[in-house]
Amino acid sequence: MRYRWGMYRITDKAITYQLTDEYYFPGHWDDPWNVPDPAYAKGLVRSIDEPELTLTRTECDPTFYYLRYTERECEMAADHYATARPQGLSYRPYHEPESMKFYSWLFKQIPVLAEL
């Protein structure tokens, strides 16, 4: 499992970011997390070099952002979806219900993430 973070800039209509670091561990996404000494706490941090990306805010809902597909990705999506013509990948705000605070817990357990 991997968690990545880096630098970002926010404007009125876009978020531009570049991921520079990665926390990873040898476990699986469904490893138990509410046990003593969980696998999530045994990960490592490394530097990564990812290209800069820009998420654009939608006009219909200011909390939704999307990443425009490249021309090749649009062609591949058109082949996959017979009648649709997707233009990008959308991102929505994340909300943790009271009964499931996994990411709040995870970030507190991993020192490098708790400092972000």
N, CA, C and O atoms as a GROMACS GRO file, in nm:
protein
  464
    1MET      N    1   0.085  -0.117   0.000
    1MET     CA    2   0.000   0.000   0.000
    1MET      C    3   0.090   0.123   0.000
    1MET      O    4   0.195   0.123   0.064
    2ARG      N    5   0.049   0.226  -0.070
    2ARG     CA    6   0.131   0.346  -0.083
    2ARG      C    7   0.047   0.472  -0.058
    2ARG      O    8  -0.069   0.480  -0.099
    3TYR      N    9   0.108   0.568   0.008
    3TYR     CA   10   0.048   0.700   0.028
    3TYR      C   11   0.151   0.801  -0.018
    3TYR      O   12   0.268   0.795   0.021
    4ARG      N   13   0.109   0.895  -0.102
    4ARG     CA   14   0.201   0.992  -0.159
    4ARG      C   15   0.162   1.134  -0.121
    4ARG      O   16   0.044   1.162  -0.100
    5TRP      N   17   0.262   1.223  -0.113
    5TRP     CA   18   0.235   1.363  -0.085
    5TRP      C   19   0.344   1.448  -0.147
    5TRP      O   20   0.447   1.396  -0.191
    6GLY      N   21   0.321   1.577  -0.150
    6GLY     CA   22   0.418   1.667  -0.210
    6GLY      C   23   0.375   1.811  -0.197
    6GLY      O   24   0.314   1.849  -0.097
    7MET      N   25   0.406   1.891  -0.297
    7MET     CA   26   0.377   2.035  -0.297
    7MET      C   27   0.256   2.063  -0.385
    7MET      O   28   0.231   1.991  -0.482
    8TYR      N   29   0.181   2.168  -0.351
    8TYR     CA   30   0.065   2.205  -0.433
    8TYR      C   31   0.044   2.356  -0.431
    8TYR      O   32   0.088   2.426  -0.341
    9ARG      N   33  -0.027   2.403  -0.534
    9ARG     CA   34  -0.069   2.543  -0.545
    9ARG      C   35  -0.219   2.542  -0.573
    9ARG      O   36  -0.267   2.464  -0.656
   10ILE      N   37  -0.292   2.628  -0.505
   10ILE     CA   38  -0.436   2.637  -0.527
   10ILE      C   39  -0.469   2.776  -0.579
   10ILE      O   40  -0.425   2.876  -0.523
   11THR      N   41  -0.546   2.782  -0.688
   11THR     CA   42  -0.599   2.908  -0.739
   11THR      C   43  -0.751   2.899  -0.734
   11THR      O   44  -0.806   2.803  -0.681
   12ASP      N   45  -0.818   2.999  -0.788
   12ASP     CA   46  -0.965   2.998  -0.787
   12ASP      C   47  -1.024   2.880  -0.864
   12ASP      O   48  -1.131   2.831  -0.828
   13LYS      N   49  -0.955   2.835  -0.967
   13LYS     CA   50  -1.013   2.734  -1.054
   13LYS      C   51  -0.934   2.605  -1.066
   13LYS      O   52  -0.976   2.515  -1.139
   14ALA      N   53  -0.820   2.594  -0.998
   14ALA     CA   54  -0.738   2.474  -1.018
   14ALA      C   55  -0.649   2.446  -0.897
   14ALA      O   56  -0.620   2.534  -0.816
   15ILE      N   57  -0.609   2.321  -0.888
   15ILE     CA   58  -0.508   2.277  -0.792
   15ILE      C   59  -0.397   2.212  -0.873
   15ILE      O   60  -0.422   2.115  -0.946
   16THR      N   61  -0.276   2.262  -0.862
   16THR     CA   62  -0.162   2.204  -0.932
   16THR      C   63  -0.072   2.142  -0.826
   16THR      O   64  -0.039   2.205  -0.726
   17TYR      N   65  -0.032   2.018  -0.848
   17TYR     CA   66   0.048   1.950  -0.748
   17TYR      C   67   0.156   1.863  -0.811
   17TYR      O   68   0.146   1.821  -0.926
   18GLN      N   69   0.259   1.837  -0.731
   18GLN     CA   70   0.365   1.745  -0.771
   18GLN      C   71   0.396   1.659  -0.649
   18GLN      O   72   0.431   1.711  -0.543
   19LEU      N   73   0.385   1.529  -0.664
   19LEU     CA   74   0.412   1.436  -0.555
   19LEU      C   75   0.562   1.412  -0.547
   19LEU      O   76   0.627   1.383  -0.648
   20THR      N   77   0.617   1.424  -0.426
   20THR     CA   78   0.762   1.416  -0.408
   20THR      C   79   0.805   1.307  -0.311
   20THR      O   80   0.922   1.269  -0.308
   21ASP      N   81   0.711   1.257  -0.229
   21ASP     CA   82   0.745   1.157  -0.129
   21ASP      C   83   0.640   1.047  -0.126
   21ASP      O   84   0.524   1.068  -0.163
   22GLU      N   85   0.681   0.930  -0.081
   22GLU     CA   86   0.590   0.817  -0.075
   22GLU      C   87   0.616   0.738   0.053
   22GLU      O   88   0.730   0.707   0.086
   23TYR      N   89   0.508   0.706   0.123
   23TYR     CA   90   0.514   0.614   0.237
   23TYR      C   91   0.458   0.482   0.187
   23TYR      O   92   0.348   0.479   0.131
   24TYR      N   93   0.531   0.374   0.205
   24TYR     CA   94   0.481   0.244   0.158
   24TYR      C   95   0.513   0.137   0.261
   24TYR      O   96   0.608   0.149   0.338
   25PHE      N   97   0.431   0.033   0.259
   25PHE     CA   98   0.452  -0.078   0.350
   25PHE      C   99   0.418  -0.208   0.278
   25PHE      O  100   0.342  -0.206   0.182
   26PRO      N  101   0.472  -0.320   0.324
   26PRO     CA  102   0.456  -0.446   0.251
   26PRO      C  103   0.321  -0.513   0.268
   26PRO      O  104   0.296  -0.617   0.208
   27GLY      N  105   0.235  -0.456   0.349
   27GLY     CA  106   0.104  -0.518   0.373
   27GLY      C  107   0.008  -0.500   0.257
   27GLY      O  108   0.047  -0.457   0.149
   28HIS      N  109  -0.117  -0.532   0.282
   28HIS     CA  110  -0.223  -0.521   0.182
   28HIS      C  111  -0.324  -0.417   0.227
   28HIS      O  112  -0.328  -0.381   0.345
   29TRP      N  113  -0.405  -0.369   0.134
   29TRP     CA  114  -0.502  -0.264   0.166
   29TRP      C  115  -0.600  -0.308   0.274
   29TRP      O  116  -0.654  -0.223   0.345
   30ASP      N  117  -0.624  -0.438   0.288
   30ASP     CA  118  -0.723  -0.486   0.386
   30ASP      C  119  -0.659  -0.542   0.513
   30ASP      O  120  -0.726  -0.611   0.589
   31ASP      N  121  -0.530  -0.512   0.537
   31ASP     CA  122  -0.467  -0.553   0.663
   31ASP      C  123  -0.542  -0.490   0.779
   31ASP      O  124  -0.589  -0.376   0.768
   32PRO      N  125  -0.555  -0.560   0.891
   32PRO     CA  126  -0.623  -0.501   1.006
   32PRO      C  127  -0.546  -0.379   1.057
   32PRO      O  128  -0.423  -0.381   1.066
   33TRP      N  129  -0.617  -0.275   1.091
   33TRP     CA  130  -0.553  -0.153   1.135
   33TRP      C  131  -0.580  -0.120   1.281
   33TRP      O  132  -0.510  -0.038   1.340
   34ASN      N  133  -0.680  -0.184   1.341
   34ASN     CA  134  -0.714  -0.155   1.480
   34ASN      C  135  -0.664  -0.267   1.572
   34ASN      O  136  -0.738  -0.313   1.660
   35VAL      N  137  -0.540  -0.310   1.551
   35VAL     CA  138  -0.477  -0.415   1.630
   35VAL      C  139  -0.344  -0.362   1.684
   35VAL      O  140  -0.290  -0.266   1.630
   36PRO      N  141  -0.290  -0.424   1.789
   36PRO     CA  142  -0.158  -0.382   1.836
   36PRO      C  143  -0.053  -0.410   1.728
   36PRO      O  144  -0.057  -0.514   1.663
   37ASP      N  145   0.040  -0.317   1.711
   37ASP     CA  146   0.150  -0.332   1.615
   37ASP      C  147   0.102  -0.366   1.473
   37ASP      O  148   0.140  -0.469   1.418
   38PRO      N  149   0.019  -0.280   1.413
   38PRO     CA  150  -0.032  -0.308   1.278
   38PRO      C  151   0.076  -0.297   1.170
   38PRO      O  152   0.176  -0.227   1.188
   39ALA      N  153   0.054  -0.364   1.059
   39ALA     CA  154   0.149  -0.360   0.947
   39ALA      C  155   0.166  -0.218   0.895
   39ALA      O  156   0.274  -0.182   0.847
   40TYR      N  157   0.060  -0.136   0.903
   40TYR     CA  158   0.067   0.000   0.852
   40TYR      C  159   0.179   0.081   0.917
   40TYR      O  160   0.235   0.171   0.854
   41ALA      N  161   0.212   0.050   1.042
   41ALA     CA  162   0.313   0.127   1.114
   41ALA      C  163   0.456   0.083   1.080
   41ALA      O  164   0.551   0.140   1.133
   42LYS      N  165   0.473  -0.017   0.995
   42LYS     CA  166   0.605  -0.071   0.964
   42LYS      C  167   0.657  -0.029   0.827
   42LYS      O  168   0.747  -0.093   0.772
   43GLY      N  169   0.601   0.077   0.772
   43GLY     CA  170   0.640   0.118   0.638
   43GLY      C  171   0.767   0.200   0.634
   43GLY      O  172   0.830   0.228   0.736
   44LEU      N  173   0.803   0.239   0.514
   44LEU     CA  174   0.922   0.319   0.487
   44LEU      C  175   0.884   0.441   0.404
   44LEU      O  176   0.779   0.442   0.339
   45VAL      N  177   0.968   0.542   0.406
   45VAL     CA  178   0.947   0.663   0.326
   45VAL      C  179   1.058   0.671   0.222
   45VAL      O  180   1.174   0.641   0.251
   46ARG      N  181   1.022   0.712   0.101
   46ARG     CA  182   1.123   0.733  -0.001
   46ARG      C  183   1.083   0.854  -0.086
   46ARG      O  184   0.965   0.890  -0.093
   47SER      N  185   1.181   0.914  -0.151
   47SER     CA  186   1.154   1.026  -0.242
   47SER      C  187   1.112   0.970  -0.377
   47SER      O  188   1.163   0.866  -0.421
   48ILE      N  189   1.019   1.038  -0.442
   48ILE     CA  190   0.974   0.998  -0.576
   48ILE      C  191   0.978   1.120  -0.666
   48ILE      O  192   0.985   1.233  -0.618
   49ASP      N  193   0.972   1.099  -0.795
   49ASP     CA  194   0.974   1.209  -0.891
   49ASP      C  195   0.857   1.190  -0.986
   49ASP      O  196   0.869   1.121  -1.088
   50GLU      N  197   0.745   1.252  -0.954
   50GLU     CA  198   0.624   1.241  -1.036
   50GLU      C  199   0.606   1.370  -1.115
   50GLU      O  200   0.647   1.477  -1.068
   51PRO      N  201   0.545   1.364  -1.233
   51PRO     CA  202   0.520   1.487  -1.308
   51PRO      C  203   0.415   1.574  -1.239
   51PRO      O  204   0.329   1.524  -1.166
   52GLU      N  205   0.424   1.703  -1.262
   52GLU     CA  206   0.326   1.796  -1.207
   52GLU      C  207   0.192   1.777  -1.277
   52GLU      O  208   0.187   1.761  -1.399
   53LEU      N  209   0.084   1.777  -1.200
   53LEU     CA  210  -0.051   1.759  -1.255
   53LEU      C  211  -0.141   1.874  -1.209
   53LEU      O  212  -0.116   1.935  -1.105
   54THR      N  213  -0.245   1.901  -1.287
   54THR     CA  214  -0.340   2.006  -1.251
   54THR      C  215  -0.482   1.950  -1.251
   54THR      O  216  -0.527   1.890  -1.348
   55LEU      N  217  -0.550   1.971  -1.139
   55LEU     CA  218  -0.691   1.938  -1.127
   55LEU      C  219  -0.770   2.067  -1.148
   55LEU      O  220  -0.737   2.170  -1.091
   56THR      N  221  -0.874   2.061  -1.230
   56THR     CA  222  -0.954   2.178  -1.262
   56THR      C  223  -1.088   2.170  -1.190
   56THR      O  224  -1.152   2.064  -1.188
   57ARG      N  225  -1.132   2.281  -1.132
   57ARG     CA  226  -1.260   2.283  -1.062
   57ARG      C  227  -1.374   2.281  -1.163
   57ARG      O  228  -1.368   2.349  -1.265
   58THR      N  229  -1.478   2.203  -1.134
   58THR     CA  230  -1.594   2.198  -1.223
   58THR      C  231  -1.678   2.324  -1.207
   58THR      O  232  -1.674   2.390  -1.103
   59GLU      N  233  -1.752   2.358  -1.309
   59GLU     CA  234  -1.839   2.475  -1.305
   59GLU      C  235  -1.966   2.446  -1.224
   59GLU      O  236  -2.021   2.536  -1.161
   60CYS      N  237  -2.011   2.322  -1.225
   60CYS     CA  238  -2.138   2.288  -1.161
   60CYS      C  239  -2.128   2.270  -1.009
   60CYS      O  240  -2.227   2.290  -0.939
   61ASP      N  241  -2.012   2.233  -0.957
   61ASP     CA  242  -1.996   2.212  -0.814
   61ASP      C  243  -1.854   2.251  -0.774
   61ASP      O  244  -1.759   2.185  -0.817
   62PRO      N  245  -1.837   2.356  -0.694
   62PRO     CA  246  -1.702   2.403  -0.662
   62PRO      C  247  -1.622   2.308  -0.574
   62PRO      O  248  -1.504   2.332  -0.550
   63THR      N  249  -1.683   2.200  -0.525
   63THR     CA  250  -1.608   2.103  -0.445
   63THR      C  251  -1.555   1.987  -0.530
   63THR      O  252  -1.482   1.902  -0.479
   64PHE      N  253  -1.591   1.982  -0.657
   64PHE     CA  254  -1.547   1.875  -0.747
   64PHE      C  255  -1.435   1.926  -0.836
   64PHE      O  256  -1.441   2.038  -0.887
   65TYR      N  257  -1.333   1.843  -0.854
   65TYR     CA  258  -1.222   1.874  -0.944
   65TYR      C  259  -1.204   1.757  -1.040
   65TYR      O  260  -1.247   1.646  -1.011
   66TYR      N  261  -1.141   1.783  -1.154
   66TYR     CA  262  -1.115   1.675  -1.248
   66TYR      C  263  -0.977   1.691  -1.311
   66TYR      O  264  -0.923   1.800  -1.321
   67LEU      N  265  -0.924   1.578  -1.353
   67LEU     CA  266  -0.796   1.572  -1.422
   67LEU      C  267  -0.827   1.539  -1.567
   67LEU      O  268  -0.880   1.432  -1.597
   68ARG      N  269  -0.794   1.630  -1.658
   68ARG     CA  270  -0.823   1.606  -1.800
   68ARG      C  271  -0.741   1.490  -1.853
   68ARG      O  272  -0.622   1.478  -1.825
   69TYR      N  273  -0.807   1.403  -1.929
   69TYR     CA  274  -0.737   1.294  -1.994
   69TYR      C  275  -0.648   1.347  -2.106
   69TYR      O  276  -0.676   1.452  -2.164
   70THR      N  277  -0.540   1.275  -2.135
   70THR     CA  278  -0.460   1.306  -2.252
   70THR      C  279  -0.540   1.261  -2.375
   70THR      O  280  -0.641   1.192  -2.362
   71GLU      N  281  -0.496   1.300  -2.492
   71GLU     CA  282  -0.565   1.261  -2.615
   71GLU      C  283  -0.571   1.108  -2.627
   71GLU      O  284  -0.674   1.053  -2.666
   72ARG      N  285  -0.462   1.042  -2.594
   72ARG     CA  286  -0.457   0.896  -2.600
   72ARG      C  287  -0.553   0.833  -2.500
   72ARG      O  288  -0.622   0.736  -2.533
   73GLU      N  289  -0.560   0.888  -2.378
   73GLU     CA  290  -0.652   0.835  -2.278
   73GLU      C  291  -0.796   0.854  -2.322
   73GLU      O  292  -0.880   0.768  -2.295
   74CYS      N  293  -0.827   0.966  -2.389
   74CYS     CA  294  -0.964   0.988  -2.441
   74CYS      C  295  -0.998   0.882  -2.546
   74CYS      O  296  -1.110   0.830  -2.548
   75GLU      N  297  -0.902   0.851  -2.633
   75GLU     CA  298  -0.926   0.747  -2.734
   75GLU      C  299  -0.951   0.612  -2.668
   75GLU      O  300  -1.041   0.539  -2.708
   76MET      N  301  -0.870   0.578  -2.568
   76MET     CA  302  -0.887   0.451  -2.500
   76MET      C  303  -1.021   0.445  -2.426
   76MET      O  304  -1.086   0.341  -2.426
   77ALA      N  305  -1.062   0.556  -2.364
   77ALA     CA  306  -1.190   0.560  -2.293
   77ALA      C  307  -1.306   0.545  -2.392
   77ALA      O  308  -1.404   0.478  -2.362
   78ALA      N  309  -1.293   0.607  -2.508
   78ALA     CA  310  -1.398   0.595  -2.610
   78ALA      C  311  -1.412   0.452  -2.658
   78ALA      O  312  -1.523   0.407  -2.686
   79ASP      N  313  -1.301   0.379  -2.668
   79ASP     CA  314  -1.306   0.238  -2.706
   79ASP      C  315  -1.374   0.154  -2.598
   79ASP      O  316  -1.446   0.059  -2.629
   80HIS      N  317  -1.351   0.190  -2.474
   80HIS     CA  318  -1.406   0.114  -2.361
   80HIS      C  319  -1.555   0.144  -2.338
   80HIS      O  320  -1.633   0.053  -2.311
   81TYR      N  321  -1.593   0.271  -2.350
   81TYR     CA  322  -1.733   0.312  -2.328
   81TYR      C  323  -1.795   0.343  -2.464
   81TYR      O  324  -1.767   0.447  -2.524
   82ALA      N  325  -1.877   0.254  -2.512
   82ALA     CA  326  -1.929   0.263  -2.648
   82ALA      C  327  -2.002   0.394  -2.678
   82ALA      O  328  -1.986   0.450  -2.786
   83THR      N  329  -2.081   0.444  -2.584
   83THR     CA  330  -2.161   0.564  -2.614
   83THR      C  331  -2.112   0.689  -2.542
   83THR      O  332  -2.151   0.800  -2.579
   84ALA      N  333  -2.027   0.674  -2.441
   84ALA     CA  334  -1.979   0.790  -2.365
   84ALA      C  335  -1.845   0.838  -2.419
   84ALA      O  336  -1.772   0.763  -2.483
   85ARG      N  337  -1.815   0.962  -2.394
   85ARG     CA  338  -1.687   1.022  -2.433
   85ARG      C  339  -1.626   1.093  -2.312
   85ARG      O  340  -1.627   1.216  -2.305
   86PRO      N  341  -1.574   1.016  -2.216
   86PRO     CA  342  -1.518   1.078  -2.096
   86PRO      C  343  -1.402   1.172  -2.130
   86PRO      O  344  -1.323   1.143  -2.219
   87GLN      N  345  -1.395   1.283  -2.059
   87GLN     CA  346  -1.289   1.381  -2.082
   87GLN      C  347  -1.187   1.388  -1.969
   87GLN      O  348  -1.084   1.453  -1.983
   88GLY      N  349  -1.218   1.320  -1.856
   88GLY     CA  350  -1.124   1.327  -1.746
   88GLY      C  351  -1.168   1.242  -1.629
   88GLY      O  352  -1.274   1.181  -1.631
   89LEU      N  353  -1.084   1.240  -1.527
   89LEU     CA  354  -1.108   1.165  -1.405
   89LEU      C  355  -1.150   1.264  -1.297
   89LEU      O  356  -1.079   1.362  -1.273
   90SER      N  357  -1.264   1.241  -1.232
   90SER     CA  358  -1.314   1.339  -1.135
   90SER      C  359  -1.272   1.302  -0.993
   90SER      O  360  -1.255   1.185  -0.959
   91TYR      N  361  -1.256   1.405  -0.911
   91TYR     CA  362  -1.221   1.390  -0.769
   91TYR      C  363  -1.325   1.462  -0.686
   91TYR      O  364  -1.364   1.574  -0.717
   92ARG      N  365  -1.369   1.396  -0.581
   92ARG     CA  366  -1.469   1.454  -0.491
   92ARG      C  367  -1.410   1.466  -0.352
   92ARG      O  368  -1.313   1.397  -0.320
   93PRO      N  369  -1.467   1.552  -0.267
   93PRO     CA  370  -1.416   1.563  -0.130
   93PRO      C  371  -1.434   1.431  -0.055
   93PRO      O  372  -1.530   1.358  -0.077
   94TYR      N  373  -1.340   1.402   0.033
   94TYR     CA  374  -1.346   1.280   0.114
   94TYR      C  375  -1.401   1.315   0.251
   94TYR      O  376  -1.364   1.417   0.310
   95HIS      N  377  -1.490   1.232   0.301
   95HIS     CA  378  -1.548   1.253   0.434
   95HIS      C  379  -1.543   1.122   0.511
   95HIS      O  380  -1.585   1.018   0.460
   96GLU      N  381  -1.491   1.127   0.632
   96GLU     CA  382  -1.486   1.008   0.716
   96GLU      C  383  -1.607   1.006   0.809
   96GLU      O  384  -1.623   1.097   0.890
   97PRO      N  385  -1.691   0.904   0.800
   97PRO     CA  386  -1.802   0.893   0.893
   97PRO      C  387  -1.750   0.872   1.035
   97PRO      O  388  -1.638   0.824   1.054
   98GLU      N  389  -1.830   0.907   1.134
   98GLU     CA  390  -1.789   0.893   1.274
   98GLU      C  391  -1.745   0.751   1.308
   98GLU      O  392  -1.652   0.732   1.386
   99SER      N  393  -1.810   0.652   1.250
   99SER     CA  394  -1.780   0.513   1.283
   99SER      C  395  -1.655   0.460   1.211
   99SER      O  396  -1.610   0.349   1.240
  100MET      N  397  -1.600   0.536   1.117
  100MET     CA  398  -1.485   0.488   1.041
  100MET      C  399  -1.384   0.601   1.022
  100MET      O  400  -1.390   0.674   0.923
  101LYS      N  401  -1.294   0.615   1.115
  101LYS     CA  402  -1.195   0.721   1.111
  101LYS      C  403  -1.058   0.665   1.074
  101LYS      O  404  -0.958   0.698   1.139
  102PHE      N  405  -1.051   0.581   0.971
  102PHE     CA  406  -0.928   0.514   0.935
  102PHE      C  407  -0.814   0.611   0.904
  102PHE      O  408  -0.706   0.599   0.962
  103TYR      N  409  -0.836   0.706   0.815
  103TYR     CA  410  -0.726   0.795   0.776
  103TYR      C  411  -0.684   0.886   0.890
  103TYR      O  412  -0.566   0.916   0.903
  104SER      N  413  -0.778   0.930   0.971
  104SER     CA  414  -0.741   1.009   1.089
  104SER      C  415  -0.650   0.927   1.179
  104SER      O  416  -0.549   0.977   1.229
  105TRP      N  417  -0.684   0.801   1.198
  105TRP     CA  418  -0.602   0.711   1.280
  105TRP      C  419  -0.467   0.687   1.214
  105TRP      O  420  -0.363   0.698   1.280
  106LEU      N  421  -0.467   0.655   1.084
  106LEU     CA  422  -0.344   0.621   1.011
  106LEU      C  423  -0.243   0.735   1.018
  106LEU      O  424  -0.126   0.712   1.048
  107PHE      N  425  -0.287   0.857   0.989
  107PHE     CA  426  -0.194   0.970   0.988
  107PHE      C  427  -0.130   0.994   1.124
  107PHE      O  428  -0.016   1.039   1.131
  108LYS      N  429  -0.202   0.964   1.231
  108LYS     CA  430  -0.146   0.982   1.365
  108LYS      C  431  -0.046   0.871   1.399
  108LYS      O  432   0.043   0.893   1.482
  109GLN      N  433  -0.058   0.754   1.338
  109GLN     CA  434   0.030   0.640   1.368
  109GLN      C  435   0.165   0.649   1.298
  109GLN      O  436   0.264   0.595   1.348
  110ILE      N  437   0.169   0.716   1.184
  110ILE     CA  438   0.290   0.720   1.103
  110ILE      C  439   0.353   0.858   1.119
  110ILE      O  440   0.301   0.956   1.067
  111PRO      N  441   0.464   0.866   1.190
  111PRO     CA  442   0.523   0.997   1.222
  111PRO      C  443   0.538   1.091   1.103
  111PRO      O  444   0.504   1.209   1.113
  112VAL      N  445   0.588   1.042   0.990
  112VAL     CA  446   0.610   1.131   0.877
  112VAL      C  447   0.478   1.187   0.822
  112VAL      O  448   0.476   1.299   0.771
  113LEU      N  449   0.370   1.112   0.831
  113LEU     CA  450   0.240   1.161   0.787
  113LEU      C  451   0.176   1.252   0.891
  113LEU      O  452   0.106   1.346   0.855
  114ALA      N  453   0.198   1.224   1.019
  114ALA     CA  454   0.142   1.306   1.126
  114ALA      C  455   0.198   1.448   1.121
  114ALA      O  456   0.132   1.541   1.166
  115GLU      N  457   0.318   1.464   1.068
  115GLU     CA  458   0.382   1.596   1.061
  115GLU      C  459   0.333   1.680   0.944
  115GLU      O  460   0.363   1.800   0.938
  116LEU      N  461   0.260   1.622   0.850
  116LEU     CA  462   0.214   1.698   0.732
  116LEU      C  463   0.111   1.800   0.770
  116LEU      O  464   0.062   1.873   0.683
   0.00000   0.00000   0.00000
